[in-house]
Amino acid sequence: MTAGEGSDGSLPAFYLALEQGDALRGIAHAEVTLGSLNDGRSDVVAADDDLIAIPLASPTGWHIVLSQDCDIVRTPDEEPTICVAAVVKVGNWPAAALADGYDSRLHALPEVPELLDEQGMRPMVDLATISTVSKAALDKAGIERMKPFTEPQRRKFQAWVGHRFGRLPFPDEVSELVLEPAHEARARALKSFKRHGVGSSAADATLVAGAERWMARQVAETRIEILAVVTTASLSAVGLIGTDGLPVTELIEKGLSKLHASTVELMERARPGSGYDIAITTADLETMPAAEYLTYALLIR
């Protein structure tokens, strides 16, 4: 999307170069300075200091840009702020993040040196602290910018942000009696894989470790289908690609069967005889029709 012209036809170069998923440090200080000085800039709409958008504090000093690229490049007259979320440090991943790489609130950041500390805490984007920063503040000196994601990682982050706020809802009973047990089964399997590693793990643990994400759809009132999204690279990393370059179907089917059995067992614990039926399958998005993909919702918690 091409940015429109502002009142002076210019765009501050700093925010024009921003992208969704970039990390910023120093924006809270920039906002406070801008609000205090209010140095006569024409693009500061709010003259009252109290109306300047000041981001919520981040314990690390870093924020991640959530706004989409097309909104970032709009002039302050058209779109005066960008949306950001704080970067926090987490010592132990939540169970959901352990199983799926993300949950409904936290998304792991790559362990780049700028975001690590001596304690080895893991940096994560925290959607509990979403706030805005005015674009005028981003033209101030002293703000650091970093691109923590590789391009594939950034696309995965963008998909997570979009699904987080736009995902299809499931009925509470389905979440409680089907999706929660299914998540617990995956979490247990992945913990087992982390203990035993490639080549020594059970088939279900290996399969879970080889999935890039998990999705689900409700195909009937009491039937839920769960989809493990895999790629050649993700399956190869856990030894599920044979010497012929093809998926090891026998092991994948065995893993699906074991995962299904453990999920059903946990569903029975949640409510014996609930009447819900579950199917677990795999698919590669490179070969899956888009029309079918759109019938699934990303599983995040």
FIFILUM-994608 format. One record per residue (C-alpha): y, x, z; residue number from 1. Coordinates in steps of 0.5 Angstrom, whole numbers, plus 500, padded with zeros to 3 digits. Example, Ala and Ser with C-alpha at 12.3 -4.5 7.8 and 13.67 -1.06 7.14 Angstrom:
# residues 2
PT   py   px   pz  num
PT  491  525  516    1
PT  498  527  514    2
This chain:
# residues 301
PT   py   px   pz  num
PT  500  500  500    1
PT  507  503  498    2
PT  512  503  504    3
PT  518  499  503    4
PT  525  502  503    5
PT  529  502  510    6
PT  536  501  511    7
PT  537  508  509    8
PT  531  508  504    9
PT  528  514  508   10
PT  522  514  512   11
PT  521  519  518   12
PT  516  524  515   13
PT  512  525  522   14
PT  510  518  522   15
PT  509  517  514   16
PT  503  522  515   17
PT  500  519  521   18
PT  493  515  519   19
PT  489  510  524   20
PT  485  515  528   21
PT  490  520  529   22
PT  491  523  536   23
PT  498  524  539   24
PT  501  527  545   25
PT  508  526  548   26
PT  509  519  545   27
PT  511  517  552   28
PT  516  522  554   29
PT  519  521  547   30
PT  520  513  548   31
PT  523  515  555   32
PT  528  520  552   33
PT  529  515  546   34
PT  530  509  551   35
PT  535  513  556   36
PT  539  517  551   37
PT  540  511  545   38
PT  543  516  541   39
PT  546  511  536   40
PT  540  511  531   41
PT  541  505  527   42
PT  533  504  527   43
PT  533  503  534   44
PT  533  495  534   45
PT  533  494  542   46
PT  540  497  545   47
PT  538  495  552   48
PT  534  501  555   49
PT  529  496  558   50
PT  527  493  551   51
PT  524  500  549   52
PT  517  500  548   53
PT  514  505  552   54
PT  506  506  552   55
PT  502  505  558   56
PT  500  512  561   57
PT  494  516  558   58
PT  491  520  564   59
PT  490  526  558   60
PT  496  525  555   61
PT  493  523  549   62
PT  493  517  545   63
PT  489  515  539   64
PT  493  511  533   65
PT  490  504  532   66
PT  495  501  527   67
PT  492  501  520   68
PT  495  506  515   69
PT  499  500  511   70
PT  502  498  517   71
PT  504  505  519   72
PT  508  507  513   73
PT  512  501  513   74
PT  519  502  515   75
PT  522  501  522   76
PT  525  495  519   77
PT  519  492  517   78
PT  514  494  522   79
PT  518  497  528   80
PT  512  500  532   81
PT  505  502  532   82
PT  499  500  536   83
PT  496  506  540   84
PT  490  507  546   85
PT  489  512  551   86
PT  484  517  551   87
PT  480  518  557   88
PT  475  523  560   89
PT  468  520  562   90
PT  463  524  565   91
PT  457  520  564   92
PT  457  515  558   93
PT  456  508  559   94
PT  449  505  558   95
PT  452  501  552   96
PT  455  508  549   97
PT  449  512  550   98
PT  445  507  546   99
PT  450  505  540  100
PT  455  511  540  101
PT  460  506  542  102
PT  461  499  547  103
PT  466  494  546  104
PT  472  498  550  105
PT  470  505  549  106
PT  469  510  543  107
PT  467  517  543  108
PT  471  522  540  109
PT  469  529  537  110
PT  469  534  542  111
PT  474  538  539  112
PT  477  544  544  113
PT  484  540  545  114
PT  481  534  548  115
PT  475  538  553  116
PT  476  541  560  117
PT  473  545  564  118
PT  469  540  567  119
PT  466  538  560  120
PT  468  531  561  121
PT  467  527  554  122
PT  474  524  551  123
PT  473  517  549  124
PT  478  512  546  125
PT  479  506  552  126
PT  481  500  549  127
PT  483  497  556  128
PT  490  501  555  129
PT  492  499  548  130
PT  500  499  548  131
PT  505  500  542  132
PT  510  506  541  133
PT  516  505  537  134
PT  517  509  530  135
PT  524  511  532  136
PT  521  515  538  137
PT  516  519  533  138
PT  522  522  530  139
PT  523  526  536  140
PT  521  533  537  141
PT  516  535  542  142
PT  510  530  539  143
PT  503  533  538  144
PT  499  530  532  145
PT  492  532  531  146
PT  486  529  527  147
PT  480  529  531  148
PT  475  525  527  149
PT  472  528  520  150
PT  473  523  515  151
PT  466  520  516  152
PT  467  519  523  153
PT  474  516  522  154
PT  471  511  518  155
PT  466  509  523  156
PT  472  509  528  157
PT  476  504  524  158
PT  470  500  523  159
PT  469  499  530  160
PT  476  497  531  161
PT  476  492  526  162
PT  469  489  529  163
PT  472  490  536  164
PT  477  484  535  165
PT  474  481  529  166
PT  467  481  530  167
PT  463  474  530  168
PT  461  471  537  169
PT  454  469  539  170
PT  453  464  544  171
PT  453  466  551  172
PT  446  464  552  173
PT  444  468  546  174
PT  447  474  549  175
PT  444  473  555  176
PT  437  472  553  177
PT  436  476  547  178
PT  442  481  546  179
PT  442  484  553  180
PT  435  485  553  181
PT  435  488  546  182
PT  440  493  548  183
PT  436  495  554  184
PT  430  496  550  185
PT  434  501  546  186
PT  438  504  551  187
PT  431  506  555  188
PT  428  508  548  189
PT  434  513  547  190
PT  434  516  554  191
PT  426  517  553  192
PT  428  521  546  193
PT  434  525  550  194
PT  428  527  554  195
PT  423  529  549  196
PT  427  531  543  197
PT  424  531  536  198
PT  417  531  535  199
PT  415  529  542  200
PT  418  522  543  201
PT  415  516  542  202
PT  415  512  535  203
PT  420  507  538  204
PT  425  512  541  205
PT  425  516  535  206
PT  427  510  531  207
PT  432  508  536  208
PT  435  515  535  209
PT  435  515  528  210
PT  439  509  527  211
PT  447  509  526  212
PT  449  502  528  213
PT  445  496  530  214
PT  447  489  528  215
PT  445  482  529  216
PT  445  475  526  217
PT  443  468  528  218
PT  439  465  522  219
PT  436  459  526  220
PT  438  456  533  221
PT  433  460  537  222
PT  431  466  532  223
PT  435  472  532  224
PT  435  478  527  225
PT  437  485  529  226
PT  438  490  524  227
PT  438  498  525  228
PT  442  501  520  229
PT  439  508  518  230
PT  441  513  512  231
PT  437  518  509  232
PT  441  523  514  233
PT  440  520  520  234
PT  432  519  519  235
PT  432  526  517  236
PT  435  528  523  237
PT  429  525  527  238
PT  424  527  523  239
PT  423  520  519  240
PT  424  523  512  241
PT  417  526  509  242
PT  416  532  505  243
PT  417  528  499  244
PT  424  526  501  245
PT  422  519  503  246
PT  422  515  509  247
PT  416  515  513  248
PT  414  508  513  249
PT  408  508  518  250
PT  412  511  523  251
PT  418  507  522  252
PT  414  501  522  253
PT  410  503  529  254
PT  417  504  532  255
PT  419  497  530  256
PT  413  494  533  257
PT  414  498  539  258
PT  421  496  540  259
PT  420  489  539  260
PT  414  489  544  261
PT  419  492  549  262
PT  425  487  547  263
PT  420  481  548  264
PT  418  483  555  265
PT  425  484  557  266
PT  427  477  554  267
PT  421  474  558  268
PT  424  477  564  269
PT  431  474  563  270
PT  428  467  562  271
PT  420  466  561  272
PT  419  462  556  273
PT  426  461  553  274
PT  424  459  546  275
PT  428  465  543  276
PT  424  469  537  277
PT  427  476  535  278
PT  425  480  529  279
PT  427  487  528  280
PT  428  491  522  281
PT  432  497  518  282
PT  436  497  512  283
PT  440  503  509  284
PT  447  500  507  285
PT  447  504  500  286
PT  441  499  498  287
PT  443  493  502  288
PT  447  487  498  289
PT  454  486  501  290
PT  453  479  501  291
PT  447  480  506  292
PT  451  485  510  293
PT  456  480  511  294
PT  452  475  515  295
PT  451  480  520  296
PT  455  482  526  297
PT  456  489  529  298
PT  453  489  536  299
PT  458  492  541  300
PT  459  491  548  301
